[in-house]
Amino acid sequence: MEDIFADMAEVTVEFDEETIEAIEEKAFRDHRDNREAAIRECLDQWLKEREE
């Protein structure tokens, strides 16, 4: 099976302590403690705000 993400660029993001705490709270509250889902939601929201 062909890897659908093979042509995507890799990105590294560093968060400050305040942002990490907010992501942890969001993950627990909204995503059954799934940190990755919380980060994806925050990134999606940020990207949508930049488009406006």
C-alpha positions in Angstrom: 0.0 0.0 0.0 1.3 3.4 -0.9 2.0 5.8 2.0 -0.4 8.7 1.5 1.8 10.9 3.7 5.1 10.3 1.9 5.0 13.6 0.0 4.1 15.7 3.1 6.7 17.9 4.8 7.7 17.2 8.4 7.1 20.0 10.8 8.4 20.4 14.4 6.6 22.6 16.8 7.7 23.7 20.2 5.1 24.8 22.8 5.7 26.9 25.9 4.5 25.6 29.3 1.3 27.6 29.3 0.3 26.2 25.9 1.1 22.6 26.9 -1.1 23.0 30.0 -4.0 24.3 27.9 -3.6 21.4 25.4 -3.6 18.9 28.3 -6.8 20.5 29.7 -8.5 20.4 26.3 -7.4 16.8 25.7 -8.8 15.7 29.0 -12.0 17.8 28.7 -12.9 17.3 25.1 -11.0 14.4 23.7 -10.9 11.6 26.3 -7.3 12.5 27.2 -6.2 12.3 23.5 -3.4 14.9 23.3 -3.0 14.5 19.5 -6.7 15.2 18.8 -6.5 18.3 21.0 -3.5 19.6 19.1 -5.1 18.9 15.7 -8.2 20.8 16.8 -6.2 23.8 18.0 -4.1 23.8 14.8 -7.3 23.6 12.7 -8.8 26.5 14.6 -5.6 28.6 14.2 -5.4 27.9 10.4 -9.1 28.9 10.0 -8.5 32.2 11.9 -5.5 33.0 9.6 -7.6 32.6 6.5 -10.1 35.3 7.6 
